[in-house]
Amino acid sequence: MTAAPAAEPRDGEGAAAPLAPGDTDWLYHHLRVTGAPKAVALFRSAAAGAGVIPWTHDHGAAAERWFHLLLAPPPPARRTISLEGARILAGQLRDAVEARGQLVAERAPQSRACPLDLHRLLPVPDRLLRLGPDDPDSRAWLWSHWGTTEALRGVVELPIGGRGGARRRDPGLFWAGFWSADWTPWPVLLALRARWPGLRLDLRPLYDGP
């Protein structure tokens, strides 16, 4: 692709709404980054992160939605829980999600477990993190800047086969496989090409999976 990245909207305002289907379709991709070993090493270091978006969630509102869903599940499911039981279960779900969110918030800044973390490379603005993932401005920003509305999943740095089946790393190559929600993240590719002009970045969707 040769098109230049679009001008950055202010925190998602004025950006086009994402073309995301109701049910997320995860698409598999390979990204190959090649160049001088030192430049590739710098890219590898810059790209590694926790692999999550540290949203600030409204757990109280979520618990209320779960409560009503338990009392009135969509057809053909039928209600199988009492009013008090639904309230207790919704509260337990809220507490579990809050605990997990706190753990993510504490570990995310230090973690480098994910070799290709879009939030490390193109961070979601703090104002949008506070709005949460379902806010229209948040989704519009992700669509405009990432080309996908969720963090990448199943990210792995792929090995290169060596003699006798041994795995080795080419210092001039960063090669990653990942799943992207609904679309190929072309805006990310354009932004990274502009930021790393000395590297060659090739992104390829694999519609048959890994």
Buried (B, 14 or more C-beta within 10 A) or exposed (E): EEEEBEEEBEBBEEBEEBEBEEEEEBBBBBBBBBBEEEBBBBBBEBBBBBBBBBBBBEBEEBBEEBBEEBBEEEEEEEEEBEEEEBBBBBEEBBEEBBEEBEEBBEEBEEBBBBBBBBBBBBBBBEEBBEBBBEBEBBBBBBBBBBBBBBBBEEBEBBEEEEEEEEEEBEEBBBBBBBBBBBBBBBBBBBBBBEEBEEBEBEBEEEEEEE
